[in-house]
Amino acid sequence: MKRYAKLLAMCYLAPFLVASQGYSNDAPGKPTDTFHEKGIGVIRSVFPSKGEVWDISLKWSRDGETYYSANVGLPRPWRLFRSVSYSAERTTVLIPVAAFFATSEAMLFFREPGKYWFRTEVDFRDVDKPRTVPDQRDASIEPVVVDQVFEVEPLTKEDLDFIAGLADPALMRAMFGEDFFEQLTGNAVEQYADPEVQAVKVIGRLLSATRDDWAGDIMRVAGPRGDIRKAAEMLLSLAKRFPESSYAPYAAHYAGCCYFSACIDKAEEGIRVRTKQGRLANDLALGRYRVALLKQNPDTARAYEAFSLAAQRGDDYLKPRTLYQHGTMRLFSFDFDEAERLLTEATRVAPGERMLEKWFDKKFGGIAQLHTYIEKAKVRVQDVEDSVSDTPTP
């Protein structure tokens, strides 16, 4: 086990080819950019800022000459999971790479050790075009092309064990329905007889859970279609048993989202009952009752545990998303100081990350408004508590 933990991947970054302007890579690889056979890794492309990123494509090669579409996105193979961060000087694009998700190529991406070439192509948005038009590409801005080559190290035992756990038939039934295997027909029967194909199907859901900001929306799109609680328990258990696996933080993040959604659903059900009884006089009373229900629910602590593990182990793509989910759940629990710490940390570890900024804008009006919102909430709750404590006992 220790031998596998000590494997270090060597990362060789070829010069950036940026619109033939001769830019070179001045952002060397980080530990989170290392790759192992059959593991998940993050392709990091850094280039001088030229505008708002519109479209990103990823190609790969084993010889540096013949390139193929990576097909690592969902629900379509070319719809990449991605993170785009901006600063005045540079733009950073992160793309997690785990598996081929094309129907005929449902397999883990890094099939063997050795050199892998990647080509990231970036087009930019025409700011004068309405956001409603299908193609907002700015033809006047030369696309960016970033070529990189990585040395992929041999498979780690932790990833091997984790993949086997993802292919557990019990987890497949919890994730995709109790009758998942019985519903397979035709070529799918033989295809899903391969445990690796089963694992890839689960991995697709783990990645899909990183796209939305609200746990309810995450569950609607990527949540378990069988037993949500069993799926969460099995995934969190795997993450705790094999924390060094590259898949562990993604499984923990998914489990946290499952628990978060289930806790909120149960709390809202309790609130509906109280509301019908006329026992919640105002929004603050409603919020305080939700807090009480969340604290009584043991799955709340499990969600916190899952999110903490995911953030601790997560790569640069996953970590800010996990911190956001954890912080939002803490806010629902009136754990204001911890919520503020987590949400602020999310923006610190991914400064200028456009998707994260959209989430903050939509829910809080931005990170600055978040701090104001929290301070007002603290005062309001404290005023109510003070008034209750000052009321004479009959």
PyMOL commands that set and color helices and strands:
alter all, ss='L'
color gray80, all
select helices_A, chain A and resi 2-5+31-33+103-105+157-166+169-176+187-191+195-208+215-222+228-241+248-276+283-296+298-313+319-332+336-349+354-364+367-390
alter helices_A, ss='H'
color red, helices_A
select strands_A, chain A and resi 11-12+41-48+53-61+68-69+83-86+90-97+99-100+107-108+114-124+144-152
alter strands_A, ss='S'
color yellow, strands_A
deselect
rebuild
show_as cartoon
